[in-house]
Amino acid sequence: MSSHIEHESMENYLETIHKLVSRAEHVRSVDVSKELNLSRPSVSRAIRILKERNLVTVSEEGYISLTDEGHTIADRVLHIHTCLVTFLTDTAGISPEQAGVDACRIEHVVSDETVKGIENYIKEHQLKSVVVDDEISSHFPDFSELLESGENYLESILIIRKTKNWIRSVDLARLLNVSRASVSRAVNVLKQKGYLEIGEGNELILTPKGEEVAKKIYGRHLHLEAFLKFTLGISDEVADRDACRIEHMISEPALSGIKKYLKNNGIKVKVR
């Protein structure tokens, strides 16, 4: 975060500051650091960048406040969060607390089309907004050995293999729209971790371990895509795009609830 803040990170900071300000008269960097479980130097750099972007102000005493623009962004994120909690509680049947965790994970990546669909779903079903008391902390997926990018590569190999037996790095680069150098670095890491093997002709071959992960992620994608299309009536393109974004972040309890929801509504998903 030396020169920029990613979109998700920026929203996390603004949302956290918004909630802290509603709790206490004064908010400092140390308070944000404690809530997000980040180092004080990292938070200080982020606050400096947010200040440069006119999203926060910092008084001489070190008190942090949101600007009008900062408030607008934070209010929007909080609105999406509440919508997601309400929607997941109703459809996936998970607790408000678990829905809150999942909402924190995916609220920054869902498209405007999906948010609008959720808003319409809540209105049509006359759902009362579900808010978790004193919820503030940000939650992220519990990554172990694989990061999201690694899962994307494995899943992409599985998808390409449906139409092409011989898969090389250039195929991944085209599908994921990344450089061949980036693919080569990722492939080397996945090979070292035992997810991939390189054939004599430089073809990419999933190991049993890699095959298992790829099918799991692809299965998540198909269930989420079907769920979004069925519940929200959004287009195939939007559902596919948002499923790609959400599949690495949603929790197992929420995914299990979504699968149960689809089954109860007669929606069959085939993971090929």
C-alpha distance (Angstrom), angle and dihedral (degrees) to the residues before:
residue distance angle dihedral
M1 . . .
S2 3.76 . .
S3 3.80 96.5 .
H4 3.78 107.5 8.1
I5 3.78 145.8 19.8
E6 3.77 120.7 -130.6
H7 3.79 116.0 -122.9
E8 3.81 93.6 -109.7
S9 3.79 93.2 47.0
M10 3.80 92.3 49.2
E11 3.79 91.7 51.8
N12 3.81 91.2 47.6
Y13 3.80 91.1 55.2
L14 3.79 94.4 46.5
E15 3.81 92.6 46.0
T16 3.80 91.6 49.2
I17 3.80 93.5 47.7
H18 3.82 89.7 48.5
K19 3.80 91.6 54.1
L20 3.80 94.5 43.1
V21 3.80 91.5 51.2
S22 3.81 89.3 53.8
R23 3.81 88.7 55.6
A24 3.78 103.1 42.0
E25 3.79 137.5 28.8
H26 3.79 93.2 -127.4
V27 3.80 131.2 32.0
R28 3.80 125.2 -166.6
S29 3.79 133.8 -176.5
V30 3.81 90.1 -99.2
D31 3.82 89.9 60.3
V32 3.80 91.5 52.5
S33 3.80 89.7 46.3
K34 3.80 92.0 54.5
E35 3.80 94.4 47.0
L36 3.81 95.1 48.5
N37 3.80 94.3 36.2
L38 3.79 91.1 -127.9
S39 3.79 130.7 135.7
R40 3.79 117.5 -91.0
P41 3.84 92.7 -121.6
S42 3.83 90.0 54.6
V43 3.79 91.7 49.8
S44 3.80 92.3 45.5
R45 3.81 90.9 54.1
A46 3.80 91.0 47.8
I47 3.81 93.1 48.8
R48 3.80 89.7 50.1
I49 3.80 90.9 53.7
L50 3.82 92.3 45.7
K51 3.79 88.1 51.6
E52 3.82 90.8 51.2
R53 3.81 88.2 52.3
N54 3.81 90.3 52.1
L55 3.80 92.3 -117.3
V56 3.82 96.4 118.2
T57 3.77 138.5 20.3
V58 3.80 125.4 -146.3
S59 3.81 120.8 -155.0
E60 3.79 125.0 -143.2
E61 3.80 87.5 -99.3
G62 3.80 90.5 55.9
Y63 3.80 96.3 -106.0
I64 3.82 113.3 152.4
S65 3.81 123.5 -142.8
L66 3.79 132.9 173.2
T67 3.78 120.0 -116.3
D68 3.80 120.0 -134.9
E69 3.80 89.5 -93.5
G70 3.80 90.8 47.3
H71 3.80 90.2 51.0
T72 3.81 90.9 50.6
I73 3.81 92.5 54.3
A74 3.81 93.8 43.6
D75 3.81 92.4 48.3
R76 3.81 90.2 50.8
V77 3.81 92.6 51.1
L78 3.80 91.5 47.4
H79 3.80 89.8 50.0
I80 3.81 91.2 51.8
H81 3.80 89.6 46.7
T82 3.80 92.8 54.0
C83 3.80 91.4 46.2
L84 3.80 91.4 51.6
V85 3.81 93.3 47.9
T86 3.81 90.9 50.0
F87 3.80 92.9 45.1
L88 3.83 96.6 46.4
T89 3.80 93.0 44.4
D90 3.80 90.3 54.2
T91 3.81 99.9 41.1
A92 3.82 106.0 28.5
G93 3.80 93.0 36.4
I94 3.81 93.8 -135.2
S95 3.79 125.5 142.8
P96 3.81 119.6 -87.9
E97 3.80 88.2 -114.4
Q98 3.82 92.9 55.5
A99 3.80 90.7 42.4
G100 3.80 87.5 53.3
V101 3.79 90.9 55.3
D102 3.80 91.8 49.6
A103 3.79 92.0 45.3
C104 3.80 90.5 54.7
R105 3.79 89.3 52.7
I106 3.79 99.0 49.0
E107 3.81 106.1 25.3
H108 3.82 92.2 93.4
V109 3.80 97.0 51.5
V110 3.81 106.3 43.1
S111 3.80 115.4 105.2
D112 3.79 125.9 -115.9
E113 3.82 88.4 -112.3
T114 3.80 91.4 57.5
V115 3.80 92.6 45.5
K116 3.80 89.4 51.8
G117 3.80 89.6 49.3
I118 3.80 90.9 51.8
E119 3.80 91.1 48.5
N120 3.81 89.5 52.4
Y121 3.82 91.4 46.9
I122 3.81 91.3 52.9
K123 3.81 91.0 47.8
E124 3.80 95.3 45.8
H125 3.81 92.7 48.2
Q126 3.81 91.6 42.0
L127 3.79 92.0 -129.1
K128 3.77 120.7 179.1
S129 3.79 113.0 -127.7
V130 3.78 112.7 -99.7
V131 3.80 114.3 -144.5
V132 3.80 124.5 -179.8
D133 3.79 110.0 -136.8
D134 3.81 116.0 -113.0
E135 3.78 92.1 -5.8
I136 3.77 109.0 162.3
S137 3.78 115.1 132.6
S138 3.77 120.8 102.0
H139 3.78 117.1 -124.5
F140 3.77 129.1 -153.8
P141 3.79 133.0 -171.6
D142 3.78 116.1 -82.4
F143 3.78 97.7 -114.3
S144 3.76 114.7 -171.9
E145 3.76 116.9 171.5
L146 3.79 101.0 -17.2
L147 3.76 128.2 58.0
E148 3.80 124.2 -152.5
S149 3.80 92.4 -95.5
G150 3.80 91.7 53.5
E151 3.79 90.9 51.0
N152 3.81 89.4 49.5
Y153 3.79 91.7 54.7
L154 3.81 93.8 49.4
E155 3.79 92.7 46.1
S156 3.81 90.9 47.7
I157 3.81 91.8 53.5
L158 3.79 89.0 52.6
I159 3.82 91.3 50.2
I160 3.81 94.6 47.0
R161 3.80 90.1 48.7
K162 3.81 89.9 64.8
T163 3.79 90.0 71.3
K164 3.78 103.1 19.5
N165 3.80 130.0 44.2
W166 3.78 96.3 -167.0
I167 3.83 111.0 62.1
R168 3.78 124.9 -177.5
S169 3.78 135.4 174.6
V170 3.80 91.5 -96.3
D171 3.82 89.6 61.9
L172 3.80 90.7 55.6
A173 3.79 91.7 46.3
R174 3.82 90.7 54.3
L175 3.79 95.4 46.2
L176 3.80 95.8 45.4
N177 3.81 94.5 35.7
V178 3.81 93.6 -128.9
S179 3.79 132.4 126.5
R180 3.79 121.4 -85.0
A181 3.80 88.2 -122.5
S182 3.82 89.9 59.1
V183 3.80 90.7 48.8
S184 3.80 91.6 49.1
R185 3.80 91.6 53.1
A186 3.80 91.9 47.8
V187 3.80 92.7 46.7
N188 3.81 91.1 52.5
V189 3.81 91.2 52.2
L190 3.81 92.8 47.1
K191 3.80 90.0 48.3
Q192 3.81 91.6 51.4
K193 3.80 90.3 50.7
G194 3.80 92.3 51.0
Y195 3.80 99.5 -109.7
L196 3.79 97.5 110.8
E197 3.76 141.4 33.9
I198 3.80 127.2 -160.6
G199 3.81 115.3 -134.4
E200 3.79 126.5 -143.7
G201 3.80 90.5 -93.9
N202 3.83 91.9 47.8
E203 3.80 90.8 -102.0
L204 3.80 116.6 153.5
I205 3.79 115.3 -117.7
L206 3.80 124.8 -172.8
T207 3.80 114.5 -131.9
P208 3.83 117.2 -138.9
K209 3.80 86.4 -97.7
G210 3.81 91.8 51.0
E211 3.81 92.0 44.1
E212 3.80 90.5 54.8
V213 3.80 93.1 51.9
A214 3.81 93.6 43.7
K215 3.82 93.0 52.0
K216 3.79 91.4 46.4
I217 3.82 92.9 52.9
Y218 3.79 92.7 42.7
G219 3.79 89.7 50.5
R220 3.79 89.7 52.4
H221 3.78 89.3 51.5
L222 3.80 95.0 51.1
H223 3.81 93.5 47.9
L224 3.81 92.7 47.3
E225 3.80 92.3 46.6
A226 3.81 91.7 50.9
F227 3.80 91.0 45.3
L228 3.80 94.3 51.4
K229 3.80 93.3 46.7
F230 3.82 93.9 47.1
T231 3.80 98.7 44.5
L232 3.80 100.8 35.0
G233 3.79 104.5 27.0
I234 3.79 92.2 -134.0
S235 3.80 122.7 154.6
D236 3.79 123.5 -83.6
E237 3.80 89.9 -113.3
V238 3.80 94.8 53.5
A239 3.80 92.9 43.0
D240 3.80 90.9 50.6
R241 3.81 92.9 47.6
D242 3.80 95.0 47.8
A243 3.80 92.5 44.0
C244 3.82 86.9 56.6
R245 3.79 89.4 53.7
I246 3.79 97.1 44.1
E247 3.81 101.7 39.2
H248 3.82 94.4 81.8
M249 3.80 94.9 45.6
I250 3.78 109.6 42.4
S251 3.80 117.7 99.0
E252 3.79 126.2 -116.9
P253 3.85 92.8 -114.7
A254 3.81 90.7 53.7
L255 3.81 92.7 45.4
S256 3.80 91.2 49.3
G257 3.80 89.3 51.2
I258 3.79 91.1 49.8
K259 3.81 91.8 50.5
K260 3.79 89.7 50.3
Y261 3.80 90.3 48.9
L262 3.79 91.7 52.6
K263 3.80 92.0 47.3
N264 3.81 92.5 49.4
N265 3.80 89.0 52.3
G266 3.79 94.2 49.1
I267 3.81 95.0 -109.1
K268 3.81 110.5 145.7
V269 3.78 120.0 -160.4
K270 3.79 119.2 -163.9
V271 3.78 116.3 -157.1
R272 3.77 101.9 -156.6
